C-alpha cells in the first residue's frame, strides 16, 4: 500500500493554514526563480514504509505533432518580442520525466492559489508511480501528455493513463465494456485522464497562464483525441473535471456525463458545531446530538491530526480500520470532518459517492462531471442515448434528495 501525505508551509499566518499564500502572476509566465519559489511554497512528500520500487527504463517518447499558435502576443509587446508560436506535444511514460517545478507550475496556474489541488501535484502523482500503484503491472500505464514551446518551456500537461480495466476510477463504465464485448469488440485498453484512486474534482488539462492559454488548451484536446486514434484504443475518458472544463468539451466531440457525490457545505459558520446544527430540522438535530453522545458514553476520545502529525503507526491503524468499516462508530467521523472544516474555515467537506446515510449528517448531493470520446461512432451514439436518460435521472434524484433533506426550509437549495 502506498501512503501519501501533504506537508504544507505557510509563510503568512493570515492565509490558509493548509496552503499558505501563493503569488499571482496576472497571466504572465514567472521567471525560473519564480517557479522555484512556487515549489517551495507547497510541497507534497511521500511516506514510504518500504524500499521504493525500481522504475523501468522509460519508453521512447511518442510525438503527437506540432501546433501553430496564431494571433498577437501580450498587450504592449511587439510581434518580434511575443512568445514563441509553435507548440510541440508529446507523450511521456512516467511523470518522473517531467521536472516537478514545471508540472506544479501548470497545476498552480490551472487551479489558482485559492483552489490549489494537492492531488494534481507532481509529488502525489509520482508517489503513485514510484510505489507501484499506478503502473503497467496494475493496469495503469502512464501516458502523460506534455506541451512545450520552441524554448522547451512546458506550457501544459495532462495526467493520462492507458488502462486495462475500470477499477479505481469511481465513474462506472462496466456496462459499456459489456456492450462492446457482446458485439465482439474490445473495450480495453482505454485511455483514462484522472487522478488514480482519487475521486476529487479538479481541472484535468493543466495550462500555464499566458496569452495563448486557450490555444494551448485546444492543442492538448486535439492531441488527446489523436493519441486515442494512434493507439487504436476504444475510448478516452476524463473523470471529475471542473464544471467549466466539462462545459467546453461538448463542442469538441466529447459526450458529457454527470454523477453524484455527497458534500458538506460551510454556510459561513464562524466557530462552533452547534451553528451547523441550528440550520437543521429539530428531529435531525436531535438525532445527531444523541449519536455524538454515544462516543463519550463509551469512553472514546476523538483526536484530529494534521498532516505533519501523522506517523507510520497512524497509517497502519488507518489501514486496519479501512479494511473493516462495519463498526457502528464510523458515523462520528463525518462530524469530526465538519468540526475541522468550521474551525479551519474551509468551504466544504467531500464525502464521496454512495450512501444516503450521509444526507442525515448534513452531506448533501452535488453534481459531478466526466466527458468521454469514442472512436466507434455507432457505440458513441448508443452511449449518448443512454447518457441523456441517465442525466435526467441523476438530476431528478438530486432534486428529490434536497427536498427531503435534513436542513430547515429555505436551506435545501441545489448549488
Protein Blocks (a to p, Z undefined) as FASTA:
>chain_A
ZZdddddddfbfkbcfklopaddeehpacdfklmmmmmmmpccddddfbdcddddddddd
ddebjaddeddddehiafklpccfbdcddddfbfklpcfklmmmmmmmmnopmlccfklp
mklmmmmmmnomacfknopacfbdcdddfkopafbdcdddddfbfehklpacklmmmmmm
mnopafbdcdddddehiacdddfbdcdedfklmmmmmmmmmmmmmmmmmnopabdcdehi
afklmmmmmmnopacddddddddddehiakbmklmmmmpcfklmmmmmmmmmmmmmnopa
cddddfklpcfklmmmmmmmmmmmkbfklmmmmmmmmmmmmmnopabdcebeehiklmmn
opacdddddddddfblmlmmmmmmmmmmmmmmmmmmmmmmmmmmmbdehilccZZ
